[in-house]
Amino acid sequence: MTGEATKVTYCHCSKCRRWHGHIGAYSAVDRAGFRLIEQRGLKWHAVNPTVKRGFCGECGSSLFWDEDRDAKMGFCPGTLDEPTGLESKAHIYVASKGDYYPLADDGLLRLPEFK
């Protein structure tokens, strides 16, 4: 994958927790600059008619979040080799976070939902 991304958002919604097995971590690149350099094993799961999640069909890793009409393509930064150059930005859907973990006071923006 090529493109430039700089920020990571942590999603605490129940759908991301189920998809990742815990909170979701996402960053994004401009769709216009997005290009996959390897697609072997890439599979897609339709979340709804306008949103799909990309994952590796060989190992099962969560890779992408793709929403039609969005100018950006979301990806899971945990799949990148270091150094990533990424920084944490915010926590979203904290009102529906899991009851099994505390949310540390890390100074990041916190949104009860995402609008």
C-alpha positions in Angstrom: 0.0 0.0 0.0 1.2 3.5 -0.7 -0.1 6.9 0.4 0.4 9.2 3.3 -1.4 8.9 6.7 -0.5 10.6 10.0 -3.2 10.0 12.7 -4.7 6.9 14.4 -8.3 6.8 15.7 -9.3 4.1 18.2 -12.9 2.9 17.8 -14.7 1.3 20.8 -18.0 0.3 19.1 -19.2 -3.2 19.5 -18.8 -3.9 15.8 -15.1 -3.0 15.8 -14.5 -4.9 19.1 -16.0 -8.0 17.4 -14.1 -7.6 14.2 -10.7 -7.0 15.9 -11.3 -9.0 19.1 -10.8 -5.7 21.0 -10.9 -2.0 20.0 -10.3 -1.0 16.4 -7.4 1.2 15.4 -7.7 3.0 12.1 -5.8 5.5 10.0 -6.7 6.7 6.5 -5.1 7.8 3.3 -6.6 9.9 0.5 -8.4 7.5 -1.9 -6.8 9.3 -4.9 -3.3 8.4 -3.6 -4.2 4.9 -2.4 -2.7 2.0 -4.3 -2.2 -1.6 -3.2 1.2 -3.1 -4.1 0.1 -6.6 -3.2 -3.5 -8.1 -3.3 -2.8 -11.8 -2.9 -5.2 -13.1 -0.3 -7.2 -9.9 0.0 -10.9 -10.6 0.7 -13.8 -8.2 1.4 -16.8 -8.5 3.7 -19.8 -6.2 3.0 -20.9 -4.6 6.3 -23.8 -2.9 4.5 -24.5 -1.7 0.9 -22.0 1.2 1.2 -19.3 -0.1 3.6 -17.0 -3.1 3.4 -14.1 -4.4 5.5 -11.0 -5.9 3.9 -9.1 -8.8 5.4 -6.4 -11.3 4.6 -8.0 -14.5 3.4 -4.7 -16.4 4.3 -4.1 -15.3 7.9 -7.4 -13.5 8.8 -5.8 -10.1 9.7 -8.1 -7.1 9.5 -6.7 -4.7 6.9 -9.2 -2.1 5.6 -12.4 -0.1 6.2 -13.8 1.2 2.9 -16.9 3.4 2.8 -18.3 4.4 -0.6 -18.3 8.1 -1.3 -15.6 8.7 1.3 -12.5 10.6 0.1 -10.3 8.5 2.3 -9.6 4.7 2.5 -9.3 3.5 6.1 -6.7 0.9 7.1 -5.5 -0.9 10.2 -2.2 0.6 11.2 -1.2 -2.5 13.2 -0.5 -4.2 9.9 2.3 -1.7 8.9 6.0 -2.3 9.4 7.7 0.1 11.7 8.6 2.9 11.8 5.0 4.0 10.9 5.4 7.7 11.6 1.8 7.6 12.9 0.5 9.4 16.0 -2.7 8.8 18.1 -5.5 11.2 17.5 -8.8 10.2 19.3 -11.1 7.6 20.8 -14.6 7.3 19.2 -17.7 5.5 20.4 -16.5 5.6 24.0 -20.1 5.5 25.2 -20.4 2.0 23.9 -16.9 0.7 25.0 -16.6 -2.7 26.4 -17.1 -3.2 30.2 -14.0 -5.3 30.5 -11.4 -2.6 30.2 -10.7 0.9 31.5 -10.1 3.8 29.2 -6.8 5.3 30.2 -6.5 9.1 30.6 -4.2 9.6 27.7 -5.1 13.1 26.8 -6.7 12.2 23.5 -10.0 13.6 22.2 -12.9 11.4 23.3 -16.2 11.3 21.5 -19.2 9.4 22.9 -20.2 8.7 19.3 -18.8 9.7 15.9 -20.5 12.3 13.8 
